Amino acid sequence: MKLPIGLSDFRKLRQEGFYFIDKSLLINEVINSGSEIILLPRPRRFGKTLNLSMLRYFFEYCKGEEKKKREELFKGLAVERSDLFKNHFGRYPVIYLTLKDLKEYSFGDFFKKFSRLIREEFERHYKKVKAVTESKPELELFMKIREGESERSLCEESLRVLSTLLARAYGINPVILIDEYDTPVHSAYVNGYYREMTDFMRGLLSGAYKDNPNLYKGVVTGILRVAKESIFSGLNNLDVCTILDREFSDKFGFTEGEVKEILDNFELGERYQEVNEWYNGYDFGGNVIFNPWSIINFTNRKITKHYWANTSSNELVKELIREGTDRIKEDLERLLKDEAPESVIDENIVFPELKKSERSIYSLLFFSGYLKCVEKKLVDDSMTCKLLIPNREVRYVYRSIIARWVEESFDSSKLRAMLRGLTEGNLDLFSRLLNEFVITTLSFFDTKGRNPEAVYQAFILGMLLNLSSEYDVTSNRELGYGRYDVLVLPKDKKGRQAVIMELKSITGFYEEEPKKAIKDALNQIDSKGYTEELKAKGYDKIMKLAVVSDGKKVWVEGACN
């Protein structure tokens, strides 16, 4: 069985025999929905484009031999057994646009690329429209858009023009599908033409959906719901189903049962717990959901890696956290210690307010898949959620953000020397450079805050990411009879030294000399049986390391086993 890595065309996937998790009942849910227009925001790489492609091949008008070929695509799927299949399959003209690749640096470049996209869609329907359009002005309007001669105002009206002509040509109202509508909006915000973009998108979506008598259904996907005032102004017939809602909750991403089925089919069933730790953690409307991109890549390569985290630069997330309020930075510490900060979650994202509003930042992180809601409640008509990092893969994103801060604020040669001191057991060098690192870098955080150990752990983990090619670095995991703070394991068990690190803060915990805290840290490593379990796993050389802090002073002491 072939795995569809990066494949989002439903027809190709089915015709060429790729492995497919059946999400076809999405079609029934769209048809049965009382809403004319449905907005389905989901995180990136959760199957939005593939699902919209499936809707296109189901609804789009076909007959004769083409219809037989199209029916083969749905053979054996759940929707085929539905009464809705014969009543709706291949019956409607479809307008289909995917905006996922419109990530331009200027509005002018965006408009050129969008104009080409809309020209291609007009060209696809040209023969049918021309055959039934007797009105010369209407045909001239159509041809202007088809030939790329339309100005902005006409381009904004293009979907309304096309839907009107298609309804007349086929005698039935069309389906309008728009995929990843907010990708160009996001790029516009980052590149400084947000207002121009929102004005254009408002005109385009209003033309397609607002009081359009020539519309059967509209489905729009994206990552976020950009604020109604900005883009969806006046669309009173819009139904927004986010990851907080029950509707469509199991149609994007993989459920627990689907993941177990995939792993069993590829003889990986015994690795479910490992996969669960890395890629689980999402709750979509009460359904436990796994990241499908990572599951498919893991199944293909059979190794756990940061697949989803590496499909985006995460630059906006990094910028928002770095430039966020003190509370945002404190909550990052808590999140890395598996403590759950609480925030109002707003379904409407107003990009210009992101840096001014904590709730907007948390909302963006939540709807984008960087946080999960573990407990929600309605407070003063607002949805308030307790938030956690979903899984090990996403935790890597936050650690990499910290690693970037480390690299930007600390000389790279000194960073390499400090890491060499750690891995080679030169604790004098490691301690000296770690203290210098703390003085120059940790001004970013308040190291005398409510959880100073979390500060040091976060930054040490960020620093240790630079070892990832030769070492596996983990934190706050079960080992022996407890949970260690930081573990550095060489991929070469025989040739290099493993490091088990316990962190202590004198502030708020110890009133005595640092030596007492160091002794307690080393004793804790022994009493919890960490080294014994590591030896049982084949690690011959083990360094026990105590790192004790008091504000911006750090003491390091180690012992070898």
N, C-alpha and C positions, 0 to 999 in steps of 0.2 A: 504493500500500500504506500502510495506517495503522499507526503505531507505538503499541504499548500502554504509554504513559507512565503509570505509577502504577496500571495495571489488573492486578488479581490474581485475578479470577474467570475460570476456565478456560472456562466455557460462554459467557460474554459475548464473550471474546476470540475464540473460534472461530466463534461464530454471526455476529458482526459483521465478520468478515474482517480482523482485525488481524494484523499480521506476527507469526509465531511460530517460534521456534527449537525444534525437536523434541527434547524431553527425555522422551518417553513411555517410553523403555526403563527409566526409573526404576521403572515399574510392575513390569516383569519382575524387576528386581533386588530389589524388596521381596518379591515372591512367592517367588523362589528362595532368599531368605535363610533360613538355618536358624534365625534368631532370631525369636521371637514378637513382641518389642518392639524397635524401632530408634529410637535417638536420633541426630538429624542436626544437630549444631551448625554453623552457617555465619554469616558476617558479615551485618549488616543490608543489605537491598536486593540480596540475591543470589538471589532467586527462591524463597524458602522457601514463602511463602503461595500463590503460583501453583502450585507443584508439589504442595502438599497439596490444593489445590482440584482439580487434575487427578486425583489419587488418589481423591478423593471421587466425582467424576463417573464414574470408571471402575468402582469397586467397588459403588457404591450400587445397591440392588435396583431393577429396573425391568422392565416387560414391555409387550407390545403396542405401541401407537403411541409411547408414551414411550421404549421401548427403541430404536425406529427413529430417533427424534430424537437420542437419546444416542449411538448408533453413528455418526451424522453428525459428531459432535464429533471423533471419532478417525479419520475417513476420511483415508487417505493417510499417517498417522503410522506410525512404525516398529513400534509395539506391535500395530497392526492385523494385521501380517503374521506375528505370533507365534502359535504353538499355544496359548499361555496365554490369548490373547484370548477365544476361544470358551468356554474352561473357567471363566473367572473374571469376565468382563465382566457387570456388572449383576446380580450374584448375591447380594450381602451387604447386610444392614442396616449403615448407617454412622452413627456418632456423630462429629460434627465440631464442634470448638470452636477459634476463633482468639482468642488473648488479647492480640493485638498493640496493642489500644487501651486496655488496662487499666493506665493510668499515673496512679493516683490518689495523693492526698496523705495519705490515712489509710486504715487497714484497714477502717473502717466504710464509707467511700465505695467502696472496692474491692469489699467484700462485696455491697453493693447492686447494683453494676454486674454483678458475676459472677452474682448471683442472677437478674437479668434475662436474662443470656446463657443460663444453664442452663434457665430457664423456656421460652425460645424453642425450644431443642432438644427439650425434652419435648413442647411443643406440636406440633412437626413430626411426632412419632411417635405422637401421641395416638390417632388413629382406629384404627391398626393394633393398638396395645397394648390398647386398651379392648375390641376385638372378640374377643380371645382370653384375656383375664384374667378368670377366674371367681372368684378369691380376693378377697373383700372387703378384707381387711387389705392385700394387695399393691396393689390399686387405690387404696385410701385413701392409701397411702404415695406412690404415683405422683402422685396429685392434689395432695397437699400441696406437693410440689416444683413441679409444673406451675403451681400458683396462687401460688407465692412465699411460702408460709407456713412453709417449713422453716427450722429453726435451723441453726447452723453444722455440727454433727455430721452431720446428715442431708444437708446440701449436700455435705459431703466424701464421702459414700457415694453420691451421686447417679449417678455414672457406672456404678458396680457395679449399682445398682438397674435402671437403664435397659438395660444390656447383658444382664442376666438376662431381663428381659421381652421384649427384642427377639429374643434367641435362641429363646425359646419361640414368639414370634409368627411368625417366619419359618422356623423349623426349621433354622437354620444360625447359627453364631456370628458376631457383628458385627465390623467393623473400627472401631477407635477412633483418630481422628486429632486431635492437639492441636498447634496452631500457636503458635509464639512463647511457649512456656510460661514463659520466664524474664523476659519483659517486666515483669510485675507484681513479680517478685522484685527486679529491678533498681530499680524505683521504690520498693519498700519499703525497700531499703537506703539510698537517697538521702534518703528522707523519714522514716526513723526507726522503722519497724515491721517490720523484717526478721525477727525471731524469730517474730512472730505469722504472718507470711506463709509462712515456711518450714514451720511446723507445719501450716498449712492445705494447702499444696501437697503436702506429704508424705501427708496423709490422702487428698486427691483422687486423686493418682497411684497410691497403693497400692490404693485402692478400684477404680480402673479396671484396673490391670495386675497387681497382686501376687496370684499363685495364683488368677487369675480363670478358671474353667473355661468361661466364656461369652465367649471372645475368639478371633478368628481371627488378626488382626494388629493391632499398635499401632505407629503412627509418630508421633514427637514431634519438633518442630523448635524451635530457639532459637539464640541466639548462643553461649552458653557451656554447659558442663556444670557446673551448680552441684553442689558436693561431694555425693557419694553419702550421706554421713552426714546431710546436711541434708534432702534431698528424695527421693532414690531409694533410701532405706533398704529393704533386703530384696528389691529387684527383681533376683533372681538371673538372670532370663531377659532382661535388658536388654543389647543390643548397642550400644555407642557408636561411631559412625564419624565422627571429626573430620576436619579438613582435612589431618591428617598421614597419614590412612589411604587405602589404594588404593580401598576400596569406596565407591561412589557419588561418586567424585572428579570426574567430568565432568558430573554432573547438576545442579550449581548453579553459576551463572556461565557465561561463554562461553569456549569454547576458541579457540585461534588460528584454526583453520579456520572456526569459526562467525563470528568477527569479520570475517575476510576476506570471507566470504559475504555478511554484512550490508552491509559497505561497498561491495562490488561491486554488489549489488542496488539500492543507492541512489546509485550513480555517485559513490562517494567512495573508491574503491580506491586512488587515488594518495596518499591521506592516511593510509595505514596506519601509517607510521613515526611520524607525529605522534601518532596515537591510541595506539600502542604505548608511547610515552614517557609519556603522561599517565595511562593506565588499566590498563596491564599490570602484571606484577610478582608475581602470586600463584602459588603452587605448591600445588595441592590433590592430595595423594597421587601426585605425579609428573607431573601434568598442568598445563601452563601455562594459567592462568585469568585472564580479564579481568573487570573490574567491570561487570556487565550494566546496572545503572542508569545509569552514566555513558555506556556505549556507546550505549544507546537514546536518551538525551538529546542526545548529540553528533550522532547520525545525524539526529535531528529538527531541531536548531538549526544544525548544521554549523559550530559554533564550539567550541573547547576551553575548558572552564570547570571549576570545582570543583563538579561536580554532586553527587557522593556526599558530599563533605565538608560540604556545606551542608544535608544532610537531617537533621542532628542537632546539638544544641548542643555536644556533646563535653565537657560540663561535668565528668563523672567523670574523663575522661582528663586534662583540664587540672588538676583537683584532685590527682590521683595524682602527676603529674609535678612540680607545684609543691611539694607537701608531701613528696616522696620524699627518699630518702637522697642523700648527696653522689654516690654512684656513679650513681644514676639521672640526676642533672643532668649529670655528666660524660659519660655515655653519650649524652645528648641532643646534646651538642656533636659527639660522634663520628658519630652517625647523620646529622647535617646535613652532615658532610664525607664521607659514603658509606663510613665505616668501620664494621665489623660487631662490636658487642659480643656477648658470649656469655652465655647463661643457660639454666638448666634450665627446660623447659616442662612445666608440670603441667596435665594435662587436667581436673583437679578444681579449681574456683574456690570458695574460701571467702571470701565478701564481707567479713566482719568482720576477716579477716586481711590484706586488701589493703594497707593502709597500713603494716603491720608486715613485709611479706614482699616482697623485690625480685622473687623468682621469680613470685609471684602477679601483680604488676604487669606483668611481661613476658608472662606467660601470657595475661592479659586483653587486652593490646595486640595480641598475636599472633592469638588466636582472634577478636578483633573486627575484624581487617583493617587495623590500624594498623602492623603490622610483618609482614615475611615471613621465612621460614627459608630461608637459602641453603646451609646445610650442617648436617646433623644427625648425631649419633652417640650411642650408648648408653654412658653412664658410670655405673657403680655402679647399674645397673638404672633409671637416670633418663635421659630424653631431653633431650639438650643441643643447643641450636641456636645457630648464628651468625645474627644478626638484622640486617635492613636495612629502611629505609623502602621500601615497594613501588614507588611511582611519584611522579610530579610532583604529582598531585592530593593524595595523602596528605601529602607534604612540606608542602603549604600548611597543613594542620592544625597541624603542629608550629610553623610560622612564626607562625600566628595566635595560638597559645598564648603565644609570646614577645611578640607585639604587644600582647596583653592585659596582660602584666606591665609593658611599657613604658608603656602608657596609665595604668595604675593607680599607677605610681611616679614619673611625671614630669609636670609641669604641662602641660596640653594646649596652652595658648597658646605655651609655650616650644617644645613639640614641633613645632607648626605653623611657628614662626619658624625653627627649625633646618632643617626640610625646605625652607622657602622659600629659606634661605641656600644650600642645596645646589643646588636646581634653577635658581636665578637667578645662581649663581656668586659669591655673597658668602661667600667661604671664611673670612674672619675671624669672621663671625657663626656660621657652621656649626661652626668649630673650637671657639669659645668655648662654645657650647651643648652640643656633643658632649662636651667635657670635664666640664661640669656634669652631663650625663646619665650619664656613666660613674661619677662619684663617687656620685651618688644612687641609681643603679639596679644597677650591676654588683656590688654587694655580694652579690647573689644567687648569683653564681658566684665561683670562685677564678680571678682573671685571671692568676695566676702559675702555673697548673696546667700539665699536660703539653702542652696544645694551646691556648695563649691566642688564637691567630688565630681558632680556631673559635668562641671566646666572642664576640669582637667581630663576627665575621661573622653569628652567630646573632642578636645583638641589633640590629645594623644592618639586617638583613633584616626583623626584626620591626618596627622603626621605619619602614622604607620601605613596608611594607604599606599605610600610610596614604596612599600616593600612587597606589594601584591604580586609581582612577577615571580618571587621566590618564596613567599611566605603566605599562609592563610591567617588573616587577622580577624578575630571574633571578639564579642564582648557580651557580658551579662547573660551567659548561657549556663545550663546545668552541667556540672562535672563533679565526679566523686559524690560528696554529700552536701554540696552547696552550689552556689552560682558565683563564678569568678567574675572579676572586673574586666580584665583584658587578657587574651591569650594569643600568642604569636607562635605559629607552628610552621617549621620549615617543610617545604615540599620534599626535600631530601632528608629523610628521618635520620640517616646514619651519619651524614657529614656535617650537620649544623645543629645549633643549639635552639631548643624551644624555650620560650619565656612565658612564665605565668606571673601576671602582675596584679597586685592588690593595691588599691588606692585608699588613702586615709586623709582626712582633713582635721587639723588640730582645732580650727575655728569651729566652735559650736559642739565639738565632740570631746576634745582632750584639753585639759587645763595644764597638763604636765609637759615635760620636755618632748621634743620630737622622737627621742629614742624610744619612749614608751609606745608611741604610735607605730613606729617601725617594727618593734618587737611584736606587737599585737598583729600587725599585718602579716608578718612572716609566720607567726604561730597559726593564724587563720588558714594560710595555705596548707600547712601541715595537717591541722585538725580536720579539714574538709576532704582530705585524701586526694587532692588534685594531682600531685606528682605521681602517686601510685597508679592512678588510672592512665596517666600519660605514658608511664613506663610499660603498662600492660598493652598499650596501643603501639608500642615499638619505638618510642622516642628515647634514645639513649642519653642525650645530654639535655638537662633541664635547668634553667636558671629561675630561682624564686626571687621576685623583685618586689620590694616595698617602695611605693612612691607616696611621700607624705608632704602635704602642702599647708601653708599658713599664709593666706593672701597671695602675695607674689614671691614667696620664698618656698623653694622645694628642696626636700631631702630625699636622696635615693640610696638604698642599701640592698644588696643581694646576697644570695647564697646558692651554691651549686649542689645539685643532687647527682 
